[in-house]
């Protein structure tokens, strides 16, 4: 900033004029003051205002901005979400012109790192998507400066590309936020309502927004869950057409700080999706066990005689002669299969007898063969014994002869 040099020779008269203007005249001087002519130089010097210390060109130009509600929302996700969750995040980014994006966050990092990201991006609010087991999606909504932060389980996800609905709105337009009456009755829902309005509501006169309101975002509280729906306004009469996306937010906990702090509120009816799947598998296995047990009990306790009917109880109903004829015909029909059954039984008996006789003959032949073989073996053994005896006798005789000769 350049300062003007007021101590030069050319500026002496102006300096004196300024000093005279600042000094107040005393009471005696007031009465003795004389009227000066209008065309005097002193009067012209007094009317000139004092110079400023800086030039007008050096001052910053004041900006005329209407954008007073400067809400910036950081939308990001952690590694581990599947393709459908990623498309849901992209749909929300298209519907929120006041968002700022960030690459994927590593899973080993703590959630407190998100606050530092918000400071770097100059964001006030955060929407963080966190995936588990490639099937469960958790969403964090938080006020980055002071808190609070809310953790939701996102269920029943349907993106814009999946639904292919007829609704179509202007990109970057501002939405109307519609909340259920339940959001004013319960204290934790009042807090969630304020957080949702600050995150999903597009600020007025935002640079990237359009000056139109042609869509509605509804938040309905039903079955301890918050149902998100997005519609296009077709006419002033209230005609709506759904655009998408659709999803359901199941609140889990509300924390005091931003991703930190003590839990203010906790959902007592919440059940983790892993536990829910375990219960379904257990119920299916118990159903199978109960069916098997019922079948076994039915077989064990089944009655042998279900109906004890009199076979001749229908004789005396109607005409007696006709009934007698019918009974004779039934007996004849029953006699024919009885004869055939007897014939078949006789044939089976004959075949069984033949089989038994054949088996007996084979057994007798085997016995005779084994006896012959045993006899032959015994005979051979006997022959070998007699031969050995003869050989021994011959040996003794030869020994005696040799001994006799030696003695002579």
C-alpha positions as MATLAB code, in Angstrom:
seq = 'XXXXXXXXXXXXXXXXXXXXXXXXXXXXXXXXXXXXXXXXXXXXXXXXXXXXXXXXXXXXXXXXXXXXXXXXXXXXXXXXXXXXXXXXXXXXXXXXXXXXXXXXXXXXXXXXXXXXXXXXXXXXXXXXXXXXXXXXXXXXXXXXXXXXXXXXXXXXXXXXXXXXXXXXXXXXXXXXXXXXXXXXXXXXXXXXXXXXXXXXXXXXXXXXXXXXXXXXXXXXXXXXXXXXXXXXXXXXXXXXXXXXXXXXXXXXXXXXXXXXXXXXXXXXXXXXXXXXXXXXXXXXXXXXXXXXXXXXXXXXXXXXXXXXXXXXXXXXXXXXXXXXXXXXXXXXXXXXXXXXXXXXXXXXXXXXXXXXXXXXXXXXXXXXXXXXXXXXXXXXXXXXXXXXXXXXXXXXXXXXXXXXXXXX';
ca = [
       0.000    0.000    0.000;
       1.440    3.318   -1.020;
       0.998    6.275    1.276;
       0.647    9.830    0.061;
       3.426   12.252    1.042;
       1.562   15.085    2.775;
       4.690   16.833    4.229;
       5.797   18.545    0.943;
       5.782   22.292    0.225;
       2.768   22.095   -2.066;
       0.579   20.672    0.674;
       1.214   23.269    3.408;
      -2.008   25.202    2.844;
      -4.115   22.046    3.047;
      -2.354   20.974    6.226;
      -3.106   24.290    7.896;
      -6.719   24.122    6.765;
      -7.119   20.698    8.320;
      -5.575   21.879   11.632;
      -7.899   24.880   11.741;
     -10.859   22.594   11.150;
      -9.940   20.308   14.026;
      -9.317   23.081   16.617;
     -12.445   24.314   18.378;
     -12.656   28.113   18.918;
     -13.073   29.426   22.440;
     -16.027   31.502   23.677;
     -14.150   34.784   23.229;
     -13.174   33.912   19.689;
     -16.762   33.017   18.840;
     -17.983   36.514   19.528;
     -15.068   38.209   17.744;
     -15.317   36.125   14.557;
     -15.959   38.251   11.513;
     -17.961   37.271    8.483;
     -15.786   36.310    5.571;
     -16.627   36.833    1.960;
     -18.009   33.938    0.021;
     -15.280   33.930   -2.559;
     -12.423   33.571   -0.059;
      -9.833   30.761   -0.367;
     -10.172   29.603    3.285;
     -13.800   28.595    2.850;
     -12.973   26.523   -0.207;
     -10.219   24.691    1.710;
     -12.517   23.824    4.595;
     -15.070   22.113    2.354;
     -12.515   19.609    0.973;
     -12.590   16.252    2.872;
      -9.286   14.780    4.168;
      -7.472   12.266    1.999;
      -7.401    8.563    2.869;
      -4.240    6.656    3.688;
      -4.762    4.162    0.811;
      -5.815    4.418   -2.795;
      -9.259    3.234   -3.832;
      -7.727    0.958   -6.473;
      -5.781   -0.970   -3.832;
      -8.861   -1.927   -1.807;
     -10.450   -5.353   -2.560;
     -13.629   -5.199   -4.583;
     -16.587   -6.346   -2.448;
     -18.291   -9.428   -3.959;
     -22.046   -9.429   -4.202;
     -22.844  -13.092   -3.392;
     -26.277  -14.487   -2.659;
     -24.905  -17.905   -1.734;
     -25.021  -17.618    2.055;
     -25.698  -21.247    3.082;
     -22.328  -22.691    2.102;
     -22.877  -26.376    2.755;
     -20.354  -28.699    1.122;
     -20.829  -32.470    1.436;
     -17.925  -34.894    1.111;
     -19.100  -38.174   -0.496;
     -16.653  -41.079   -0.382;
     -16.465  -44.817    0.247;
     -14.106  -47.354    1.796;
     -12.674  -50.306   -0.075;
     -14.809  -53.425   -0.026;
     -18.158  -52.274   -1.487;
     -19.706  -54.119   -4.429;
     -20.840  -52.749   -7.806;
     -24.417  -51.972   -6.745;
     -23.299  -49.926   -3.745;
     -20.874  -48.006   -5.942;
     -23.662  -47.156   -8.418;
     -25.836  -45.966   -5.537;
     -23.060  -43.600   -4.449;
     -22.777  -42.245   -8.013;
     -26.553  -41.660   -8.162;
     -26.448  -39.627   -4.963;
     -23.555  -37.580   -6.350;
     -25.573  -36.680   -9.441;
     -28.504  -35.573   -7.261;
     -26.287  -33.412   -4.999;
     -24.580  -30.588   -6.953;
     -23.012  -29.289   -3.721;
     -20.987  -32.472   -3.150;
     -17.244  -32.989   -3.311;
     -15.738  -36.346   -4.136;
     -12.742  -38.184   -2.758;
     -10.997  -41.441   -3.812;
     -11.545  -44.707   -1.956;
     -10.383  -44.797    1.611;
      -8.215  -47.678    2.779;
      -9.838  -50.048    5.251;
      -6.907  -50.091    7.651;
      -7.300  -46.353    8.277;
      -9.414  -45.153   11.171;
     -12.588  -43.171   10.581;
     -11.063  -40.118   12.292;
      -9.046  -39.569    9.073;
     -12.278  -38.461    7.382;
     -12.305  -35.286    9.498;
      -8.889  -34.341    8.109;
     -10.161  -34.967    4.566;
     -13.068  -32.608    5.246;
     -10.684  -29.881    6.393;
      -8.638  -30.274    3.219;
     -11.752  -30.161    1.004;
     -13.451  -27.377    3.073;
     -16.535  -29.560    3.656;
     -19.081  -29.310    6.453;
     -20.876  -32.662    6.087;
     -19.801  -36.229    5.262;
     -21.488  -39.206    3.596;
     -19.302  -42.314    4.002;
     -20.179  -45.743    2.554;
     -18.594  -48.777    4.196;
     -18.964  -52.364    2.933;
     -18.741  -55.663    4.805;
     -18.346  -59.151    3.291;
     -19.157  -57.827   -0.214;
     -22.878  -57.915    0.617;
     -23.666  -55.563    3.544;
     -23.538  -51.751    3.160;
     -23.245  -49.271    6.049;
     -23.675  -45.508    5.606;
     -22.335  -42.776    7.910;
     -23.863  -39.287    7.989;
     -21.859  -36.818   10.058;
     -21.293  -33.143   10.792;
     -17.551  -32.833   10.229;
     -16.918  -29.938   12.582;
     -18.576  -30.834   15.879;
     -20.769  -33.886   15.302;
     -23.064  -35.716   15.729;
     -22.682  -38.734   13.446;
     -25.249  -41.424   12.623;
     -24.565  -44.972   11.427;
     -27.139  -46.688    9.174;
     -27.504  -50.124    7.627;
     -28.626  -49.673    3.998;
     -31.090  -52.315    2.784;
     -33.167  -53.003   -0.363;
     -30.972  -50.997   -2.739;
     -32.334  -50.173   -6.218;
     -30.284  -47.799   -8.382;
     -31.458  -45.574  -11.243;
     -30.048  -47.924  -13.867;
     -31.820  -50.967  -12.437;
     -35.270  -49.416  -12.075;
     -35.537  -47.698  -15.516;
     -38.406  -45.489  -14.397;
     -40.108  -42.840  -16.529;
     -39.233  -39.871  -14.304;
     -36.604  -37.398  -15.466;
     -35.633  -34.108  -13.814;
     -33.236  -31.273  -14.535;
     -29.700  -31.993  -13.430;
     -28.635  -29.743  -10.571;
     -32.132  -28.568   -9.644;
     -33.097  -28.022   -6.022;
     -35.349  -30.633   -4.351;
     -38.213  -30.340   -1.894;
     -37.587  -32.453    1.228;
     -40.692  -34.157    2.609;
     -40.591  -35.794    6.072;
     -43.086  -37.975    7.885;
     -44.884  -36.762   11.029;
     -42.920  -39.265   13.115;
     -39.789  -37.121   12.662;
     -41.295  -34.510   14.990;
     -42.404  -36.902   17.749;
     -39.227  -38.753   18.725;
     -36.050  -36.885   19.778;
     -33.538  -39.021   17.888;
     -35.610  -38.633   14.701;
     -35.571  -34.838   15.121;
     -31.769  -34.935   15.117;
     -31.686  -37.240   12.075;
     -34.143  -34.966   10.255;
     -31.915  -31.911   10.758;
     -28.873  -33.846    9.536;
     -30.722  -35.100    6.442;
     -31.968  -31.620    5.548;
     -28.467  -30.151    5.728;
     -26.963  -32.968    3.635;
     -29.588  -33.592    0.916;
     -30.927  -30.041    0.700;
     -29.210  -28.058   -2.092;
     -28.252  -24.524   -0.896;
     -29.993  -21.597   -2.531;
     -28.008  -19.785   -5.264;
     -25.355  -22.497   -5.338;
     -23.026  -21.998   -8.349;
     -23.587  -25.525   -9.693;
     -27.337  -25.621   -9.042;
     -30.215  -24.612  -11.315;
     -32.876  -22.086  -10.173;
     -35.718  -24.621  -10.492;
     -37.576  -26.933   -8.119;
     -38.903  -29.913  -10.055;
     -38.335  -32.902   -7.744;
     -39.232  -34.209   -4.276;
     -37.243  -36.407   -1.880;
     -39.433  -38.154    0.703;
     -38.257  -39.674    3.999;
     -40.853  -41.972    5.602;
     -40.438  -43.666    8.993;
     -41.981  -47.132    8.977;
     -41.072  -50.402   10.725;
     -38.239  -48.674   12.654;
     -36.592  -47.748    9.342;
     -36.300  -44.666    7.134;
     -37.524  -45.191    3.544;
     -35.910  -42.998    0.876;
     -37.860  -42.202   -2.325;
     -37.186  -39.689   -5.113;
     -39.944  -38.280   -7.401;
     -40.269  -35.781  -10.243;
     -42.988  -33.102  -10.062;
     -45.043  -33.425  -13.239;
     -47.738  -30.820  -12.580;
     -48.936  -28.367   -9.961;
     -51.853  -30.654   -9.082;
     -49.474  -33.077   -7.383;
     -48.650  -35.473  -10.203;
     -45.456  -37.359   -9.417;
     -43.263  -39.836  -11.242;
     -40.569  -41.834   -9.479;
     -36.992  -41.371  -10.638;
     -34.922  -43.413   -8.216;
     -32.820  -44.509   -6.472;
     -34.580  -46.452   -3.732;
     -33.104  -47.656   -0.461;
     -33.993  -48.171    3.195;
     -31.903  -46.828    6.086;
     -31.951  -48.801    9.329;
     -30.465  -46.560   12.094;
     -28.000  -48.318   14.393;
     -26.354  -45.673   16.616;
     -25.930  -41.927   17.065;
     -22.534  -40.715   18.319;
     -21.715  -37.456   20.060;
     -18.746  -36.477   17.882;
     -17.777  -36.839   14.246;
     -17.043  -40.584   13.886;
     -16.000  -40.518   17.571;
     -17.470  -39.887   20.989;
     -19.924  -41.608   23.249;
     -23.103  -43.158   21.817;
     -26.117  -40.893   22.448;
     -28.771  -43.306   21.155;
     -28.790  -47.004   20.211;
     -31.411  -49.033   18.356;
     -32.607  -51.861   20.605;
     -34.435  -53.635   17.737;
     -31.388  -53.737   15.453;
     -30.101  -57.137   14.357;
     -26.959  -57.521   12.273;
     -27.421  -59.063    8.802;
     -24.949  -61.873    9.599;
     -27.012  -62.826   12.668;
     -30.198  -62.651   10.596;
     -28.780  -65.025    7.970;
     -27.658  -67.406   10.722;
     -31.182  -67.444   12.174;
     -32.664  -68.205    8.729;
     -30.292  -71.145    8.225;
     -31.118  -72.457   11.698;
     -34.860  -72.155   11.033;
     -34.489  -74.050    7.738;
     -32.570  -76.879    9.443;
     -35.141  -77.091   12.247;
     -37.935  -77.254    9.665;
     -36.247  -80.229    7.968;
     -35.749  -81.975   11.327;
     -39.384  -81.435   12.305;
     -40.587  -82.880    8.971;
     -38.465  -86.003    9.408;
     -39.656  -86.437   12.994;
     -43.289  -86.034   11.957;
     -42.869  -88.676    9.257;
     -41.312  -91.172   11.707;
     -44.025  -90.535   14.318;
     -46.693  -91.051   11.685;
     -45.217  -94.423   10.703;
     -44.892  -95.538   14.324;
     -48.375  -94.533   15.434;
     -50.241  -95.443   12.256;
     -53.319  -97.673   13.040;
     -53.321 -101.161   11.561;
     -57.114 -101.396   11.145;
     -58.552  -98.087   10.054;
     -62.157  -99.293    9.485;
     -63.853 -102.421   10.837;
     -66.647 -102.934    8.318;
     -69.139 -105.785    8.081;
     -68.735 -107.386    4.628;
     -72.418 -108.478    4.630;
     -73.855 -105.242    5.922;
     -75.039 -104.039    2.501;
     -77.108 -107.162    1.737;
     -80.332 -105.850    3.244;
     -80.141 -102.446    1.518;
     -82.308 -102.140   -1.579;
     -83.701 -105.119   -3.507;
     -82.674 -108.437   -2.021;
     -82.559 -110.401   -5.276;
     -80.368 -107.863   -7.014;
     -78.040 -107.727   -4.017;
     -77.812 -111.533   -3.988;
     -76.946 -111.579   -7.713;
     -74.260 -108.955   -7.177;
     -72.770 -110.891   -4.284;
     -72.677 -114.111   -6.376;
     -70.934 -112.281   -9.205;
     -68.368 -110.869   -6.786;
     -67.742 -114.328   -5.351;
     -67.245 -115.772   -8.862;
     -64.841 -112.986   -9.747;
     -62.954 -113.595   -6.518;
     -62.876 -117.365   -7.125;
     -61.052 -117.018  -10.446;
     -58.029 -115.183   -9.005;
     -58.052 -117.602   -6.061;
     -57.701 -120.574   -8.422;
     -54.936 -118.865  -10.336;
     -53.190 -118.057   -7.085;
     -53.424 -121.698   -5.984;
     -52.007 -122.850   -9.319;
     -49.107 -120.436   -9.063;
     -48.414 -121.523   -5.482;
     -48.369 -125.189   -6.529;
     -45.931 -124.410   -9.318;
     -43.692 -122.571   -6.909;
     -43.800 -125.522   -4.492;
     -42.807 -127.943   -7.275;
     -39.937 -125.714   -8.320;
     -38.761 -125.427   -4.729;
     -38.895 -129.220   -4.333;
     -36.863 -129.688   -7.525;
     -34.291 -127.222   -6.279;
     -33.985 -128.984   -2.942;
     -33.621 -132.446   -4.618;
     -30.966 -131.121   -6.956;
     -29.059 -129.605   -4.042;
     -29.269 -132.906   -2.119;
     -27.949 -134.865   -5.102;
     -25.060 -132.467   -5.532;
     -24.224 -132.752   -1.845;
     -24.283 -136.586   -2.049;
     -22.004 -136.553   -5.101;
     -19.565 -134.281   -3.286;
     -19.568 -136.568   -0.265;
     -18.906 -139.654   -2.392;
     -16.044 -137.928   -4.167;
     -14.441 -136.834   -0.928;
     -14.771 -140.374    0.538;
     -13.100 -141.924   -2.539;
     -10.254 -139.456   -2.302;
      -9.769 -140.206    1.392;
      -9.737 -143.958    0.702;
      -7.110 -143.554   -1.970;
      -4.918 -141.494    0.327;
      -5.155 -144.058    3.126;
      -4.343 -146.834    0.680;
      -1.300 -145.016   -0.566;
      -0.131 -144.464    3.004;
      -0.563 -148.167    3.800;
       1.447 -149.226    0.730;
       4.290 -146.902    1.666;
       4.412 -148.385    5.197;
       4.582 -152.030    3.964;
       7.248 -151.134    1.447;
       9.309 -149.525    4.155;
       8.969 -152.640    6.340;
      10.176 -154.945    3.549;
      13.117 -152.698    2.870;
      14.016 -152.698    6.572;
      13.884 -156.569    6.716;
      16.136 -156.858    3.698;
      18.598 -154.482    5.336;
      18.677 -156.521    8.522;
      19.371 -159.718    6.642;
      22.232 -158.185    4.729;
      23.695 -156.852    7.962;
      23.508 -160.340    9.575;
      25.229 -161.948    6.597;
      27.966 -159.355    6.659;
      28.401 -159.807   10.423;
      28.566 -163.595   10.121;
      31.216 -163.387    7.487;
      33.250 -161.074    9.592;
      33.109 -163.421   12.633;
      34.241 -166.449   10.652;
];
